[in-house]
Amino acid sequence: IRAQLKMRLSAPNATRRPVAVLSTHDGDGRSYFAANLAIAFSQLGERTLLIDADLRRPGQHELFGLTEATGLSSVLAGRVDSHAVHRVASLPNLFVLPVGPVPPNPLELVESVRLTNVLSGVMEKFDHVVVDTSAFEHGMDGPVVAAHCGLGLLVVRSGQAKLARVQDLLATLSRGMTEIAGVVLNER
């Protein structure tokens, strides 16, 4: 999957952009997949940032043992800037921007122009940016974040994902400015 994405992102006419990782439901494996994808990019020796944009049920801080004191929600609310990015000690090319405090207004925060500014700013500093999003079952947060990124990768769990819901998410993404990079079938 990393190789396929690298080919897509490094094509001659391709625009460098973040990759949003989406799913229809919590428990599809979206956050673990996003973390593993970011790790895989960082293992190539390329500076990689993993952003936890699941402002409803964040999990990247737990996966990497980070504090929730500040993060993306703090940046989008204008309370702090780049000080919220953490380097992962065991992987020198991997950085994580956790959610920070869970806000009362997640959709409002991700709809703001500040998210576009944050993403364009980090694209100047990192070779790859992977964005973990909120599950579609919680509303439009994931598709909105994906529209800011421009490229989405959908994770579905085998035996649990409902085709109609996956089609709804894909249709929603196609109405926006999101190119679909593919669908990953998670069998665990």
C-alpha positions as MATLAB code, in Angstrom:
seq = 'IRAQLKMRLSAPNATRRPVAVLSTHDGDGRSYFAANLAIAFSQLGERTLLIDADLRRPGQHELFGLTEATGLSSVLAGRVDSHAVHRVASLPNLFVLPVGPVPPNPLELVESVRLTNVLSGVMEKFDHVVVDTSAFEHGMDGPVVAAHCGLGLLVVRSGQAKLARVQDLLATLSRGMTEIAGVVLNER';
ca = [
       0.000    0.000    0.000;
       2.872    2.346    0.824;
       4.441    1.677   -2.594;
       1.149    2.325   -4.393;
       0.643    5.601   -2.548;
       4.237    6.706   -3.153;
       3.800    6.098   -6.883;
       0.580    8.118   -6.884;
       2.042   10.940   -4.816;
       5.297   11.157   -6.772;
       3.862   10.958  -10.291;
       5.192   13.730  -12.568;
       2.004   15.840  -12.477;
       0.940   14.875   -8.940;
       0.394   17.478   -6.272;
       1.883   16.619   -2.890;
      -0.940   16.345   -0.415;
      -1.884   14.689    2.835;
      -3.605   11.293    2.811;
      -6.793   11.087    4.870;
      -7.595    7.635    6.245;
     -11.344    7.072    6.577;
     -13.799    4.392    7.641;
     -17.523    3.977    8.001;
     -17.488    2.767   11.630;
     -15.360    2.789   14.743;
     -13.551   -0.523   15.035;
     -12.776   -0.834   11.321;
      -9.040   -0.495   12.036;
      -8.681    3.001   10.604;
      -6.487    4.423   13.390;
      -4.149    1.422   13.493;
      -3.880    1.463    9.721;
      -3.109    5.212    9.711;
      -0.424    4.703   12.373;
       1.123    1.785   10.492;
       1.064    3.684    7.194;
       2.844    6.631    8.830;
       5.414    4.274   10.361;
       5.965    2.616    6.972;
       6.637    5.993    5.317;
       8.989    7.035    8.132;
      10.978    3.813    7.786;
      12.007    4.986    4.309;
      13.969    7.758    6.018;
      11.385   10.381    5.019;
       9.992   12.878    7.513;
       6.434   11.763    8.187;
       3.702   13.402   10.242;
       0.691   11.505   11.576;
      -2.177   13.839   12.453;
      -4.995   12.602   14.646;
      -8.011   14.478   13.283;
     -10.551   12.198   14.975;
     -11.839   14.925   17.251;
     -14.595   12.659   18.563;
     -12.779    9.458   19.602;
      -9.036   10.096   19.301;
      -6.587    7.263   19.743;
      -3.163    8.111   18.320;
      -1.971    9.593   21.632;
      -2.633    6.214   23.274;
      -0.896    4.250   20.506;
       2.248    6.370   20.856;
       2.075    7.102   24.603;
       1.642   10.871   24.196;
      -0.004   13.467   26.393;
      -3.313   15.025   25.385;
      -2.439   18.436   26.819;
      -2.216   20.130   23.421;
      -2.829   19.014   19.884;
      -4.782   19.648   16.710;
      -7.838   20.938   18.574;
      -5.624   23.508   20.333;
      -4.087   24.565   17.012;
      -7.466   24.861   15.251;
      -8.880   26.842   18.175;
      -5.924   29.257   17.908;
      -4.530   28.446   21.351;
      -1.131   27.090   20.243;
       0.796   26.527   17.045;
       3.409   23.940   16.060;
       4.476   23.138   19.654;
       1.864   20.370   19.679;
       3.837   18.086   17.321;
       5.692   15.235   19.068;
       8.680   13.289   17.745;
       8.452    9.523   18.242;
      11.727    8.584   19.931;
      11.964    5.040   18.578;
      11.286    6.186   14.993;
      13.406    9.286   14.296;
      11.527   10.287   11.125;
       8.037    9.959   12.621;
       6.157   12.824   14.235;
       2.642   12.817   15.682;
       0.163   15.646   16.137;
      -2.403   14.237   18.598;
      -5.907   15.639   18.968;
      -5.339   17.371   22.288;
      -8.431   18.175   24.339;
     -11.608   16.788   22.736;
     -13.593   19.870   21.683;
     -17.360   20.378   22.032;
     -17.564   21.437   18.360;
     -15.446   19.030   16.254;
     -17.169   19.599   12.912;
     -16.948   23.360   13.293;
     -13.205   23.132   13.947;
     -12.432   20.902   10.950;
     -14.565   23.052    8.645;
     -12.448   26.095    9.428;
      -9.861   27.557    7.081;
      -7.308   26.967    9.846;
      -7.250   23.258    8.976;
      -6.325   24.116    5.386;
      -3.580   26.388    6.699;
      -2.280   23.727    9.095;
      -2.183   21.105    6.329;
      -0.442   23.359    3.829;
       2.064   24.395    6.506;
       2.969   20.836    7.462;
       3.259   19.771    3.826;
       6.154   22.223    3.563;
       7.938   20.595    6.520;
       7.236   16.890    5.994;
       7.664   14.459    3.125;
       4.441   12.626    4.003;
       1.386   13.515    6.057;
      -1.133   10.864    7.096;
      -4.381   12.044    8.680;
      -6.542    9.796   10.863;
     -10.183   10.912   10.686;
     -13.406   10.345   12.552;
     -15.612    7.428   11.499;
     -18.427    8.327    9.094;
     -20.984    6.989   11.589;
     -20.283   10.108   13.694;
     -21.088   12.542   10.901;
     -19.309   14.573    8.265;
     -16.017   15.188   10.112;
     -14.087   12.531    8.143;
     -15.274   13.618    4.684;
     -14.637   17.287    5.551;
     -11.075   16.510    6.667;
     -10.572   14.392    3.534;
     -11.735   17.306    1.363;
      -9.063   19.489    3.009;
      -6.484   16.779    2.260;
      -7.624   16.065   -1.290;
      -6.752   12.361   -1.114;
      -8.595    9.683    0.847;
      -7.991    6.038    1.607;
     -10.929    4.033    2.960;
     -10.482    1.196    5.472;
     -13.326   -1.346    5.770;
     -13.510   -4.357    8.078;
     -14.308   -7.684    6.466;
     -17.576   -9.188    7.646;
     -18.692   -5.996    9.405;
     -18.791   -3.216    6.830;
     -22.139   -2.769    5.126;
     -21.852   -2.184    1.389;
     -24.556    0.507    1.396;
     -22.709    2.512    4.059;
     -19.385    2.187    2.202;
     -21.107    3.369   -0.979;
     -22.624    6.321    0.932;
     -19.177    7.345    2.155;
     -17.602    6.973   -1.298;
     -20.428    9.024   -2.855;
     -20.010   11.707   -0.192;
     -16.274   11.862   -0.832;
     -16.735   12.035   -4.602;
     -19.072   15.050   -4.236;
     -16.257   16.904   -2.498;
     -12.720   17.565   -3.612;
     -11.421   14.174   -2.477;
      -9.696   11.771   -4.822;
     -10.109    8.189   -3.649;
      -6.732    6.449   -3.458;
      -8.340    3.094   -2.779;
     -10.143    0.856   -0.329;
      -8.253   -1.344    2.143;
      -9.978   -4.492    3.348;
      -9.062   -5.172    6.976;
      -9.573   -8.809    7.865;
      -8.659   -8.575   11.581;
];
